[in-house]
Amino acid sequence: MLHLTRALVAASIALLTGAGSVHPAAPVLVLPSQVRPEDRAKLEEIAKSAFASTRVEHEPYVARPEIWEYLLDHPEFATHVTRALKVARFRVWHDGRGLWLDDGWGVKGQFSVVHADRGVRHIYAQGRFEQSLLPEIRGQAVATLEYSFRPNGGGLTVVATAASGYVQVDSSFLNALGKFAAPFVQAKADREAGFLLRTFARATRAIVENPAQVYQRVSERADVPRQELEEFRRLLRLP
């Protein structure tokens, strides 16, 4: 989940070259009826005036549903796993006000799950991109992660995933640059969303192939939450 937020907020990196509304084959934002009216209005406005939009799918891969969903719903712990496996740099933490993200490359922000149901998560994020030689860029994002499990015919379960989202930027200068860099921004957004899904896949494959080794690497991290580490051990069915 937080990987999705990182991917969409990080798309603002591409905004350094500017673009207007980028909507080639823009994904349609579909929100369930359970979303509160005030949240719906905010998310739909971001999607309507998005600076960039993207949708990327990943081919199915073997996964254990209970572990996959546990990591999805425990983003802070999930980043301990991805960092221990060296498949991503981003970090998530909770400070009492909500969940925060630092992608390790200048993107920092706060995010929340607006709606969660089996097979889908809708996320709102707000953040900024900082780089020493360039002005700070602030923005908001709406992210959707879709997933489904099914048997592969060989006695295993596979998961198919898709990430989509919209990024809105608070920068009159960047918006004024208009269409000149639109193709670059779209490509950047697609790459970031693709990186999110590949990170999920790489971590999941490592867990399936050698759960004991993954657990050992994660347990060696001094700041890993002990309660979640123990829950992870039980899900891995380790002694």
N, C-alpha and C positions, 0 to 999 in steps of 0.2 A: 504494500500500500504506500508506505512512505517512499519507496523507490519510484512509484508513479509520480508522486508529488515532486520529487527531485527532478525527474525527467521533464516534467512540464514547466516547472519554475526555471530549470536550467536552460530551457529553450530561449529564455530571455538573453542568454549570451549572444545568440544570433542577432538580437535586436541592435547590437552595436553598429551594424551596417544598415539598419532601418528597413522598414517595410510598412505598407499600409495593411489593410485587412487582407489576410491571405486565406482564401477559401477555395482552392481547387479541390473538388471532391471533399468538401468539409464534412466531418462527421455530424450527424444529427444528435443533438442533446435530448435524450429521452429520460425524464425523471418520473419515478413512480409516484402514485397518489399519496403515499405516506410522507413525502417530503413536506415540511412545514411551509406555509405560504410565503413567509418572509425569506426563507432560504431559497425557495423556488425562484422568487423574483430576482434575488441577487445572482444566482447561478445563470439564469436565463439571460440576464443583462450582460454578464461577462461573455457568454457564448455569442450573443447577438453582435457585440462590438469587438470581438476577438481580434487581436493583432496577428495571431497565428493559430492554426488548428492542425490537428494530426490524428491519424488512426493507423495503428500498426498491429499486425497479428503475428503470432509465433506458432510454428508447427507443434503438434502434440508431443509430449515427452512423458516418460514414466514418472509417477509421483505417488506418494502415499497421502491421500486426501487429508487425514487428520494432522499430519505434520505440515503440509503445505498451507492449510488454513490457519494453523497455529502461528506460523511465522507471519502470515498476512495480517493477523489480528494482534500481533505483538511486535510492532515495528521497531521499537527500541532494541529488543532482543535480536530481531532479525538482522539489524546492522552489525551486531556483535558476530553473528554467523558469517555474514558476507565479508567483514573485515578480517576475521580469522582465516577465511579461505582465500583472502587476497583477490576477491573478484570485484570489489567496489571499495571506494574510499569514504562514502557518505556515512554520517553519524546522525542518530536521532536521540533526543532526550525529552523528558517530561519535567517541567519546572513548577507544576501546580496550576499554571494558567493554561496549559495545553502542551501539545507536541511541537517540537522544534526540529529543524533540519539544517545541517551544514554539509554541503556536498563535497567539501574539500577543494573546490576550485573557484570559490568566490560567491557561490549562491547560498544564501541563508534565508530562512523563513519559518513561518508557523503554519500548521495545517490541522484540519479536523475532518473526521468522517461525517458527512452529512447524512448518508444513508447506507446501511449495510444489510444485505440479504444474501441468501445462498446463490452464488454465481455472480455477484456484482457488488462493487463498492463505488460510491460517489464521494469525491473528496473536494474540499475547498482549501486553497492555499493562498497565502500572501507572503511576499518576500522581496528580496533585493539582490542585485548582482553588483559586487564590488571588485574593482580592479584599479591598481595604483595609478595608471596613466589615463584613466577614463572616468567620466562622471558616474555616480551611482545611479543604477536603474531600478525602479520599483515597479511592482506589478502584482496581478492576481491571476489565479488559474483555477479552472474547473477540470477535474480529472475523473475518468471512469475506467475502472479495471473490470473486465468481464472474464469469467473462467467457467469451464465445465469439465467434469470428470466422466470418463467412460471406459469400459473394459477394452483391452486391445486384442482380445481373442487368444492371447497366450497366457491367460491367468493373471495378468497385471492390469493396473489402472493407469491411464494416461490423462494428462490435463492439457486442454487447449486454452490459450490466453489471448486477449486482445486489450490494447491500451488506446484510449482516445482522450482528447482534451483540447482546451482552449486557453490561450494566454492573452491577457489584457495588460497593456503597458501604460504607466503614468508618466509619459514623456512627450510633450508637444513637439520637441525637436525631432525625435525619432519618428514619430508619426508623420511629420512633414516630409521626411525623405521618400515616403510613398513607395511606388512600385519598383524602384530601381533594384532593390535587393530582395524582392519577394521570392524568387526561386531559391535563393540561398537560405532564407529564413525557413521556408517550408522543408527544405532538405535537412536543416539542422533540427527542427522539431521532430521530424521522422526518425532521425538518428538517435535522438535522446530517448524517445519512446521505445525504440527498438532495443536500446541499451538496457532499459528497465526490464523488458521481458527476457532478454538474454541473461541478465543477472539472476532473475528468478530461476531460470532453467539451469544455469551452471551450479548454483547452490543446491538445487534439488537433486541434480545428478550426482553430486558429490555425496549427498546424504544417502541416496539409494545404493551407491556403489560401496561406500565404506562408512557406515554410521558411527562406528566406534572411533575412527580416526577424526571425523568431524567433531564429535563430542569432545575428544581430547584437546583439540585445538581451541575450541571455544572455552572449555573449562580453564585453560591456561591464561585467559584474559583476566587481569586483576579486577577490573571494574564491571564484570558481567554480573547481572542480578542473580543471586543464588537461588531464589525461588523459581524463577523462570528456567534456570539451568536444570534444576531438578525435574521440573515438568517436562522439559525437552528430553532428558534422559529416559523418563518413563515412556514417552511417546516413541523413542527410538528402540524401546524394549531391551535396554542394556541393563546388566546386573548392577 
